[in-house]
Structure formats: structure tokens, C-alpha cells
Amino acid sequence: MKRFACCMILFLAGCAPRSTPLPATETSLLPTYSPSAALAATDTATLLPTDTSTPLPPPTATSTQRPAIHSGNAGRLTRINQLQHADVRSLTFSPEGTWLLITSGNASRGNYLVTLWWPDQNQKYDLASAAATVWDAAFSPDGRWVAYVFDNPTNTMRGYVVEVSSKKQVASLLGDGTAYSVAFSPNGTRLVLGGIDGSQNGIIWVYDTSTWEMVNSFSVKGQNVLALVFSPDGSILYSGGTDGSIRAWSMSDGKLLAHFSYGPQADSIALSPDGELLASVYCSQSDPNGCTTGGVAIWRAADGKMLTSIDDVANAVAFSPDGGLLATGGGTNDSFLRFRYTATWYAVGESPAMVEQLAFSPDGRLLATADYETVTIWSIQ
């Protein structure tokens, strides 16, 4: 749902995502949106007081035993649970795999939510609400915090950090611009936000999680940063977005290490668990229903050398936790969930499905996908 915004690189036009996609020669910096309410804040990060929200129940082990999804059984994937939840913008499993973190928002419905769903027990809790579309969210590596980012109509607030167990806000991420992507470093010491600044230039903001103060920023000219992923050791940050460029950044000094591209709209990227492969979506032609010509590029992460391309017209990509599978999911013009064996890139399973977002559970036994109205949990029966 972050893809196919509206017309010109630096001009913000009001149109609904996907209903009027870009011509093949244009890219947009903004998934445009007109929120119905505004946020107020100052231009520094602040700690917020404890609230009195009812705490979440602690997760317990599920009694449901399922095998991990792998190249030998991917063709037997079935739907095992569904949640009616419209306008999903991101999906992320918690580190221990119990909760699925869902963000959402649409101006016509006002469903600006950060939601936790426990698929195995079919329990759902609203972790937080916002006054505008919540574009992305991430768990800290220990599962203690969730950081989420949303539309910034007053140019003063980028997002919040919430303690999961108590549901209380512990920090606000204040400032101009709008963040559309968020990620914690593997050791939990850094939080990064990607998007556009108040002048509509691409930017990545870096925060110290001990103070929640911004300690660095990386300029990303000509791109709205819609995707972020860390290398396994946390030394490199990969970013992608509207102009199709993938960038690799040194987290120690902010140096740009590599810059590579295959086509516009690199709005979803994924790194293999060993950090050696990077997959990115691209779209070169579209119609009113979405992308018609595009695919997935596979890169050697170390230097950005392109290894192959796949003609799945995908909205989202993810590697399985064991690294043996790449999952791709497409929309109206290629509405399939596909699995490819990463040793050969041959398809080893597919299921008809509309997919805007997807995510594997950390143990690989569940896959979550979202279309416009529903979140679906898949597994091997």
C-alpha cells in the first residue's frame, strides 16, 4: 500500500494509493494522503508520562504444532486464520513470534491504528491509535518496544515509541517531514526512520534508543524512503523507495557504501538471514489496477551486483528465516503468493491471493499476508 502514489517527484498531489498509479516514466516521493486530524508537538524528541492503559496479557506458548515452511512443502500452504482489518500498511511479527503487529489507515475510514493480533489464540488488541495513517511499525529486538510512524500534517510529529507490556508511550519522535518506514538495529541501540523531510527531500533519521534523541541523518536525494533493513550485524543499513534506488549506508559514520537500481518503485526490500542476498521489487509500467510490468531483482548485498531478476509483479517480498525461500506477493494484475527456492530461484509453490504486505514468523511456521480488507495467516497443515 506504500506503492503507486501520485504524479511529480517533488510535488505532492492528492490521490488514493493504487487507484491512479504512475506512468512508467514517473516516480513519486509521497504515498499521498489527506488526514482528518492534526498532531501537535515540538521539534525535539521527548519522553512521555506513564498512562493508565490496561496492560497486555503476557504471551504464552501455543499448543498448535506446525512445521516450518520450506522448499519441500511450500506447495501445501493453506489459509488457517483470517482477520478482517482494512487498509493495512505493514505487517511484522514479534521477535518470539506470538504477536503480529499491524498498522493501518485510510482517510475515508479513519482507521488509524497500531494493532497486535495473536493468530494462534485469535486475540486482538489495539496497541495505539493515531490521528493519521500509520505507515509502518517495528518491534525492538527484545520485543519490549514498538516504534510506529505516521502522516505528519502539521510537520511536527513523526511517530511514537510504545512499551508493549503496558501499552504506554515512552517517547515521541518529533520534527518536520514524514516517516514512512522504521527499523531497529539488531542490538537495539539505534532506531531509524525513513521518509521525506519538511522540504520534500528524501531522508533517513537515526535515533539513540537510550535517550530517543536524533544522532544522525542521511540525505537521500530524489527518493521517499519506503523500506529499511539492517545487515545481521547492524553495521550496514539498506534503504529503498520511490525512485527504485537501493542504498547501503555505514551505520558507524553515515557513509554511502553502495548505490544500485534496476527499476522504479523499490518500495519493498528484503535481506536474506545471512545478509548475503537482497531482494527488491520494481515496477516499470502500470494501469489503474496497479503494476503491469515489473518484478523482483536479486542482488549480492556486499557490492550491489545484480544476480538475477524474477518476473513476479510483486508488491512485497520476504525471505524465510532459514534463507531457503523467497516469498513474493502481487496485486490485481498478478494476484499470487509465490515461493521460490533461493538456490535456483525456481518456483516451488504458489497460491491465488491478493497481497499488499507479507511477513514470516521468526520460526518460519507462519506467513502473514494482507490485502485491502483482510489479514491472512498461512501455514502447512
DOBA-340349 format. One record per residue (C-alpha): residue in three letters; residue number from 0; x, y, z. Coordinates in Angstrom, 3 decimals. Layout:
MARDO type seq     east    north       up
MARDO  ALA NUM        X        Y        Z
...
# end
This chain:
MARDO type seq     east    north       up
MARDO  MET   0    0.000    0.000    0.000
MARDO  LYS   1    3.019    2.301    0.075
MARDO  ARG   2    3.336    1.950   -3.695
MARDO  PHE   3    1.857    3.955   -6.559
MARDO  ALA   4    1.436    7.393   -5.124
MARDO  CYS   5    0.918   10.454   -7.283
MARDO  CYS   6    2.442   12.419  -10.032
MARDO  MET   7    5.701   14.500   -9.912
MARDO  ILE   8    8.813   13.847   -7.888
MARDO  LEU   9    8.700   16.896   -5.644
MARDO  PHE  10    5.047   17.905   -5.930
MARDO  LEU  11    2.503   16.489   -3.517
MARDO  ALA  12   -0.740   15.685   -5.305
MARDO  GLY  13   -3.797   14.261   -3.608
MARDO  CYS  14   -4.772   10.843   -4.873
MARDO  ALA  15   -5.558    7.485   -3.367
MARDO  PRO  16   -2.761    4.879   -3.337
MARDO  ARG  17   -3.091    2.357   -6.186
MARDO  SER  18   -6.254    3.825   -7.685
MARDO  THR  19   -4.247    6.089  -10.006
MARDO  PRO  20   -0.772    4.583  -10.464
MARDO  LEU  21    2.175    6.346  -12.045
MARDO  PRO  22    3.070    6.256  -15.708
MARDO  ALA  23    6.161    4.184  -16.370
MARDO  THR  24    8.463    7.211  -16.643
MARDO  GLU  25    7.439    8.899  -13.390
MARDO  THR  26    8.103    8.297   -9.740
MARDO  SER  27    6.575    9.959   -6.733
MARDO  LEU  28    8.066   10.803   -3.383
MARDO  LEU  29    4.844   10.524   -1.456
MARDO  PRO  30    2.071    7.996   -0.826
MARDO  THR  31   -0.301   10.960   -0.678
MARDO  TYR  32   -2.966   11.271    1.894
MARDO  SER  33   -5.198   13.911    3.495
MARDO  PRO  34   -5.696   13.162    7.204
MARDO  SER  35   -8.734   14.473    9.010
MARDO  ALA  36   -6.944   15.442   12.196
MARDO  ALA  37   -3.668   17.126   13.061
MARDO  LEU  38   -0.926   16.436   15.576
MARDO  ALA  39    0.849   18.991   17.735
MARDO  ALA  40    4.396   18.738   19.086
MARDO  THR  41    7.737   20.496   19.373
MARDO  ASP  42   10.863   19.833   17.344
MARDO  THR  43   12.763   17.570   19.752
MARDO  ALA  44   12.320   14.025   20.994
MARDO  THR  45   10.658   13.855   24.400
MARDO  LEU  46    9.843   11.224   26.980
MARDO  LEU  47    6.146   10.903   27.717
MARDO  PRO  48    4.435   10.287   31.071
MARDO  THR  49    3.077    6.912   32.047
MARDO  ASP  50   -0.569    6.367   31.187
MARDO  THR  51   -3.121    4.076   32.803
MARDO  SER  52   -3.873    1.785   29.859
MARDO  THR  53   -4.836   -1.783   30.630
MARDO  PRO  54   -1.669   -3.870   30.179
MARDO  LEU  55   -1.469   -6.630   27.631
MARDO  PRO  56   -1.586  -10.208   28.869
MARDO  PRO  57    1.840  -11.852   28.650
MARDO  PRO  58    2.242  -14.202   25.672
MARDO  THR  59    2.183  -17.902   26.395
MARDO  ALA  60    3.332  -20.792   24.264
MARDO  THR  61    0.804  -22.028   21.764
MARDO  SER  62   -0.258  -25.642   21.773
MARDO  THR  63   -0.619  -25.679   17.999
MARDO  GLN  64    2.304  -27.501   16.407
MARDO  ARG  65    3.054  -26.790   12.759
MARDO  PRO  66    6.114  -27.454   10.601
MARDO  ALA  67    8.257  -24.647    9.268
MARDO  ILE  68    7.543  -23.598    5.693
MARDO  HIS  69   10.410  -24.747    3.458
MARDO  SER  70   11.162  -25.540   -0.181
MARDO  GLY  71    9.881  -29.115    0.120
MARDO  ASN  72    6.440  -28.269    1.455
MARDO  ALA  73    5.687  -24.742    0.186
MARDO  GLY  74    3.231  -26.140   -2.341
MARDO  ARG  75    0.991  -27.366    0.507
MARDO  LEU  76    0.459  -23.951    2.093
MARDO  THR  77   -3.105  -23.310    3.299
MARDO  ARG  78   -5.036  -20.498    4.961
MARDO  ILE  79   -5.514  -21.242    8.647
MARDO  ASN  80   -6.875  -17.957   10.033
MARDO  GLN  81   -8.136  -14.578    8.852
MARDO  LEU  82   -8.757  -11.187   10.441
MARDO  GLN  83  -10.960   -8.520    8.918
MARDO  HIS  84   -8.709   -5.464    9.047
MARDO  ALA  85   -8.866   -2.897    6.271
MARDO  ASP  86   -6.180   -0.635    4.819
MARDO  VAL  87   -3.169   -2.472    6.220
MARDO  ARG  88    0.123   -0.644    5.654
MARDO  SER  89    2.615   -3.027    7.298
MARDO  LEU  90    2.912   -6.452    8.946
MARDO  THR  91    5.622   -7.502   11.415
MARDO  PHE  92    5.882  -10.495   13.762
MARDO  SER  93    7.215  -10.020   17.289
MARDO  PRO  94   10.678  -11.481   17.986
MARDO  GLU  95    9.248  -14.514   19.776
MARDO  GLY  96    6.577  -14.959   17.088
MARDO  THR  97    3.461  -14.611   19.233
MARDO  TRP  98    2.095  -11.252   18.103
MARDO  LEU  99    1.548   -9.909   14.605
MARDO  LEU 100    1.977   -6.134   14.510
MARDO  ILE 101   -0.405   -4.439   12.053
MARDO  THR 102   -0.532   -0.779   11.037
MARDO  SER 103   -3.379    0.763    9.087
MARDO  GLY 104   -5.106    3.907    7.961
MARDO  ASN 105   -7.354    5.452    5.366
MARDO  ALA 106   -8.800    8.968    5.364
MARDO  SER 107  -12.296    7.834    4.397
MARDO  ARG 108  -12.488    5.322    7.265
MARDO  GLY 109  -10.327    6.971    9.920
MARDO  ASN 110   -8.920    3.604   10.997
MARDO  TYR 111   -5.518    4.931   12.120
MARDO  LEU 112   -4.369    2.048   14.294
MARDO  VAL 113   -1.432    0.048   15.592
MARDO  THR 114   -2.847   -3.392   16.319
MARDO  LEU 115   -1.489   -6.580   17.890
MARDO  TRP 116   -3.075   -9.866   16.791
MARDO  TRP 117   -2.236  -13.257   18.255
MARDO  PRO 118   -3.267  -15.592   15.415
MARDO  ASP 119   -2.850  -18.856   17.319
MARDO  GLN 120   -5.232  -17.708   20.077
MARDO  ASN 121   -7.242  -15.339   17.862
MARDO  GLN 122   -6.799  -12.458   20.289
MARDO  LYS 123   -6.569   -8.847   19.111
MARDO  TYR 124   -5.592   -5.663   20.938
MARDO  ASP 125   -5.266   -2.092   19.761
MARDO  LEU 126   -1.830   -1.063   20.974
MARDO  ALA 127   -2.139    2.596   19.949
MARDO  SER 128   -4.142    4.968   17.814
MARDO  ALA 129   -3.075    7.958   15.741
MARDO  ALA 130   -4.601   10.971   14.050
MARDO  ALA 131   -3.377    9.986   10.585
MARDO  THR 132   -2.354    6.949    8.528
MARDO  VAL 133    0.147    4.720   10.365
MARDO  TRP 134    2.592    3.713    7.646
MARDO  ASP 135    4.971    1.359    9.421
MARDO  ALA 136    5.970   -0.076   12.784
MARDO  ALA 137    8.786   -2.198   14.215
MARDO  PHE 138    9.491   -4.224   17.336
MARDO  SER 139   12.716   -3.676   19.227
MARDO  PRO 140   14.881   -6.843   19.167
MARDO  ASP 141   13.879   -7.754   22.731
MARDO  GLY 142   10.188   -7.177   21.992
MARDO  ARG 143    9.924   -4.532   24.711
MARDO  TRP 144    9.045   -1.585   22.473
MARDO  VAL 145    7.149   -0.830   19.302
MARDO  ALA 146    8.046    2.247   17.268
MARDO  TYR 147    5.490    3.467   14.740
MARDO  VAL 148    5.395    6.303   12.208
MARDO  PHE 149    2.501    8.139   10.625
MARDO  ASP 150    1.455   11.050    8.412
MARDO  ASN 151    2.695   14.388    9.697
MARDO  PRO 152    0.197   17.042    8.532
MARDO  THR 153    1.456   19.730   10.905
MARDO  ASN 154    5.115   18.949   10.130
MARDO  THR 155    5.873   18.492   13.826
MARDO  MET 156    5.495   14.797   14.715
MARDO  ARG 157    6.989   11.711   13.022
MARDO  GLY 158    5.982    8.924   15.375
MARDO  TYR 159    5.933    7.371   18.838
MARDO  VAL 160    7.605    4.602   20.806
MARDO  VAL 161    5.317    2.433   22.958
MARDO  GLU 162    6.148   -0.097   25.667
MARDO  VAL 163    4.313   -3.248   24.614
MARDO  SER 164    3.568   -4.771   28.025
MARDO  SER 165    1.976   -1.631   29.486
MARDO  LYS 166    0.819   -0.027   26.232
MARDO  LYS 167    2.234    3.286   27.458
MARDO  GLN 168    4.020    5.800   25.250
MARDO  VAL 169    7.623    6.152   26.349
MARDO  ALA 170    8.916    8.597   23.706
MARDO  SER 171    7.754   10.840   20.916
MARDO  LEU 172    9.732   11.279   17.714
MARDO  LEU 173    9.263   14.931   16.934
MARDO  GLY 174   10.246   17.044   13.962
MARDO  ASP 175    9.347   18.033   10.431
MARDO  GLY 176    8.879   15.736    7.476
MARDO  THR 177    7.046   12.410    7.355
MARDO  ALA 178    8.441    8.952    8.062
MARDO  TYR 179    7.101    6.029    6.009
MARDO  SER 180    9.485    3.307    7.219
MARDO  VAL 181   11.070    2.360   10.535
MARDO  ALA 182   13.573   -0.220   11.818
MARDO  PHE 183   15.519   -1.043   14.973
MARDO  SER 184   19.165   -2.071   14.747
MARDO  PRO 185   19.799   -5.732   15.683
MARDO  ASN 186   21.384   -4.739   19.020
MARDO  GLY 187   18.549   -2.325   19.798
MARDO  THR 188   20.749    0.749   20.279
MARDO  ARG 189   19.532    2.600   17.188
MARDO  LEU 190   16.132    3.381   15.729
MARDO  VAL 191   15.990    4.600   12.125
MARDO  LEU 192   13.145    6.307   10.302
MARDO  GLY 193   12.991    6.840    6.547
MARDO  GLY 194   10.852    9.240    4.553
MARDO  ILE 195   10.953   12.844    3.380
MARDO  ASP 196   11.865   15.993    5.292
MARDO  GLY 197    9.932   19.250    5.508
MARDO  SER 198   11.382   20.370    2.164
MARDO  GLN 199   10.217   17.142    0.489
MARDO  ASN 200   13.717   15.720    0.167
MARDO  GLY 201   14.422   12.085    0.986
MARDO  ILE 202   15.999   11.496    4.382
MARDO  ILE 203   16.854    8.859    6.998
MARDO  TRP 204   16.787    9.890   10.661
MARDO  VAL 205   18.851    7.952   13.238
MARDO  TYR 206   17.940    7.929   16.953
MARDO  ASP 207   19.792    6.711   20.042
MARDO  THR 208   17.373    4.423   21.905
MARDO  SER 209   18.915    5.224   25.307
MARDO  THR 210   17.767    8.843   25.014
MARDO  TRP 211   15.461    8.809   21.935
MARDO  GLU 212   17.415   11.776   20.607
MARDO  MET 213   18.384   12.053   16.941
MARDO  VAL 214   22.121   11.439   16.477
MARDO  ASN 215   22.491   11.424   12.695
MARDO  SER 216   20.640   11.822    9.396
MARDO  PHE 217   21.361   10.661    5.848
MARDO  SER 218   20.226   12.662    2.821
MARDO  VAL 219   18.561   10.534    0.107
MARDO  LYS 220   18.097   12.801   -2.897
MARDO  GLY 221   15.128   12.143   -5.185
MARDO  GLN 222   13.583    9.347   -3.127
MARDO  ASN 223   10.958    8.874   -0.484
MARDO  VAL 224   12.491    6.168    1.717
MARDO  LEU 225    9.785    3.490    1.968
MARDO  ALA 226   11.851    0.466    3.042
MARDO  LEU 227   14.653   -0.100    5.555
MARDO  VAL 228   16.536   -3.240    6.600
MARDO  PHE 229   19.695   -3.814    8.668
MARDO  SER 230   22.500   -6.264    7.963
MARDO  PRO 231   22.592   -9.082   10.559
MARDO  ASP 232   25.448   -7.437   12.490
MARDO  GLY 233   23.870   -3.988   12.308
MARDO  SER 234   26.836   -2.344   10.615
MARDO  ILE 235   25.003   -1.609    7.341
MARDO  LEU 236   21.574   -0.128    6.716
MARDO  TYR 237   19.883   -0.755    3.362
MARDO  SER 238   17.211    1.636    2.109
MARDO  GLY 239   14.851    1.617   -0.865
MARDO  GLY 240   11.992    3.693   -2.185
MARDO  THR 241   10.164    5.513   -4.917
MARDO  ASP 242   12.954    6.113   -7.443
MARDO  GLY 243   13.978    2.458   -7.405
MARDO  SER 244   17.409    3.045   -5.900
MARDO  ILE 245   18.839    0.776   -3.215
MARDO  ARG 246   21.446    2.353   -0.967
MARDO  ALA 247   23.788    0.766    1.582
MARDO  TRP 248   24.849    3.001    4.476
MARDO  SER 249   27.607    2.584    7.055
MARDO  MET 250   25.988    2.985   10.462
MARDO  SER 251   29.285    3.963   12.084
MARDO  ASP 252   29.789    7.165   10.099
MARDO  GLY 253   26.817    7.543    7.726
MARDO  LYS 254   28.947    6.936    4.628
MARDO  LEU 255   27.160    5.757    1.487
MARDO  LEU 256   28.758    2.401    0.658
MARDO  ALA 257   26.800    1.376   -2.437
MARDO  HIS 258   24.029    2.659   -4.702
MARDO  PHE 259   22.270    0.386   -7.212
MARDO  SER 260   18.968    0.252   -9.076
MARDO  TYR 261   17.027   -1.823  -11.604
MARDO  GLY 262   13.698   -0.011  -11.976
MARDO  PRO 263   11.319    2.454  -10.301
MARDO  GLN 264    9.380    1.802   -7.098
MARDO  ALA 265   11.727   -0.234   -4.904
MARDO  ASP 266    9.117    0.041   -2.176
MARDO  SER 267    9.756   -3.373   -0.633
MARDO  ILE 268   13.198   -4.851    0.029
MARDO  ALA 269   14.307   -7.931    1.951
MARDO  LEU 270   17.670   -9.227    3.129
MARDO  SER 271   18.452  -12.932    3.454
MARDO  PRO 272   19.119  -14.091    7.030
MARDO  ASP 273   22.854  -14.482    6.349
MARDO  GLY 274   22.977  -10.967    4.881
MARDO  GLU 275   24.334  -12.121    1.519
MARDO  LEU 276   21.309  -11.560   -0.755
MARDO  LEU 277   18.987   -8.597   -1.133
MARDO  ALA 278   15.676   -8.732   -2.994
MARDO  SER 279   13.856   -5.617   -4.205
MARDO  VAL 280   10.607   -5.099   -6.106
MARDO  TYR 281   10.336   -2.789   -9.102
MARDO  CYS 282    7.567   -1.542  -11.406
MARDO  SER 283    8.181   -0.047  -14.844
MARDO  GLN 284    4.610    0.116  -16.197
MARDO  SER 285    1.205    0.317  -14.557
MARDO  ASP 286   -2.504    0.737  -15.205
MARDO  PRO 287   -5.395    1.851  -12.970
MARDO  ASN 288   -5.289   -1.522  -11.180
MARDO  GLY 289   -1.601   -1.337  -10.312
MARDO  CYS 290    1.672   -2.565  -11.721
MARDO  THR 291    1.538   -4.440  -15.038
MARDO  THR 292    5.232   -4.742  -15.865
MARDO  GLY 293    7.761   -5.279  -13.113
MARDO  GLY 294    9.322   -7.942  -10.998
MARDO  VAL 295   11.881   -8.681   -8.325
MARDO  ALA 296   15.615   -8.053   -8.584
MARDO  ILE 297   18.097  -10.191   -6.649
MARDO  TRP 298   21.363   -8.534   -5.631
MARDO  ARG 299   24.599   -9.529   -3.967
MARDO  ALA 300   24.306   -7.382   -0.875
MARDO  ALA 301   28.047   -6.905   -0.386
MARDO  ASP 302   28.547   -4.834   -3.541
MARDO  GLY 303   25.154   -4.416   -5.250
MARDO  LYS 304   25.907   -6.759   -8.149
MARDO  MET 305   22.658   -7.926   -9.717
MARDO  LEU 306   22.444  -11.725   -9.788
MARDO  THR 307   19.084  -12.323  -11.449
MARDO  SER 308   15.572  -10.961  -11.879
MARDO  ILE 309   12.199  -12.639  -11.421
MARDO  ASP 310    9.080  -11.654  -13.349
MARDO  ASP 311    6.706  -11.867  -10.363
MARDO  VAL 312    4.893   -8.496  -10.397
MARDO  ALA 313    5.203   -8.161   -6.655
MARDO  ASN 314    4.121   -5.638   -4.047
MARDO  ALA 315    6.094   -7.297   -1.242
MARDO  VAL 316    8.984   -9.732   -0.738
MARDO  ALA 317   10.386  -11.661    2.229
MARDO  PHE 318   12.990  -14.367    2.825
MARDO  SER 319   12.103  -17.327    5.008
MARDO  PRO 320   14.003  -17.477    8.318
MARDO  ASP 321   16.113  -20.405    7.081
MARDO  GLY 322   17.002  -18.485    3.907
MARDO  GLY 323   15.776  -21.253    1.634
MARDO  LEU 324   12.715  -19.467    0.249
MARDO  LEU 325   11.831  -16.101   -1.192
MARDO  ALA 326    8.132  -15.246   -0.897
MARDO  THR 327    6.597  -12.722   -3.299
MARDO  GLY 328    3.070  -11.355   -3.316
MARDO  GLY 329    1.273   -9.402   -6.042
MARDO  GLY 330   -1.873   -7.363   -6.565
MARDO  THR 331   -4.700   -7.230   -9.086
MARDO  ASN 332   -2.550   -7.819  -12.181
MARDO  ASP 333   -0.588  -10.729  -10.670
MARDO  SER 334   -2.600  -11.881   -7.688
MARDO  PHE 335   -0.464  -14.774   -6.457
MARDO  LEU 336    1.561  -15.616   -3.392
MARDO  ARG 337    4.648  -17.412   -4.709
MARDO  PHE 338    7.603  -19.217   -3.186
MARDO  ARG 339   10.951  -19.578   -4.913
MARDO  TYR 340   13.840  -21.799   -3.893
MARDO  THR 341   16.784  -19.454   -3.352
MARDO  ALA 342   19.327  -21.998   -4.610
MARDO  THR 343   17.819  -21.933   -8.121
MARDO  TRP 344   15.068  -19.245   -7.994
MARDO  TYR 345   12.626  -21.802   -9.390
MARDO  ALA 346    9.033  -21.588   -8.163
MARDO  VAL 347    8.246  -24.326   -5.624
MARDO  GLY 348    4.724  -23.287   -4.662
MARDO  GLU 349    2.030  -20.703   -5.270
MARDO  SER 350   -1.452  -19.817   -4.074
MARDO  PRO 351   -4.003  -17.399   -5.554
MARDO  ALA 352   -4.054  -14.363   -3.267
MARDO  MET 353   -4.080  -10.577   -3.327
MARDO  VAL 354   -1.013   -9.475   -1.405
MARDO  GLU 355   -0.104   -5.948   -0.373
MARDO  GLN 356    2.098   -6.890    2.603
MARDO  LEU 357    3.690  -10.120    3.855
MARDO  ALA 358    5.857  -11.350    6.729
MARDO  PHE 359    7.238  -14.658    8.014
MARDO  SER 360    7.126  -15.553   11.692
MARDO  PRO 361   10.634  -15.888   13.202
MARDO  ASP 362   10.340  -19.690   13.394
MARDO  GLY 363    9.091  -19.935    9.808
MARDO  ARG 364    5.922  -21.835   10.644
MARDO  LEU 365    3.544  -18.961    9.781
MARDO  LEU 366    3.281  -16.491    6.936
MARDO  ALA 367    1.071  -13.415    7.228
MARDO  THR 368   -0.305  -11.555    4.199
MARDO  ALA 369   -2.664   -8.604    3.853
MARDO  ASP 370   -4.876   -7.423    1.030
MARDO  TYR 371   -7.153   -4.368    1.110
MARDO  GLU 372   -9.598   -5.777    3.670
MARDO  THR 373   -8.160   -8.904    5.292
MARDO  VAL 374   -5.076  -10.233    7.077
MARDO  THR 375   -4.496  -13.939    6.355
MARDO  ILE 376   -2.309  -16.426    8.208
MARDO  TRP 377   -0.871  -19.277    6.127
MARDO  SER 378    0.822  -22.467    7.267
MARDO  ILE 379    1.416  -26.113    6.403
MARDO  GLN 380   -1.387  -28.376    7.585
# end
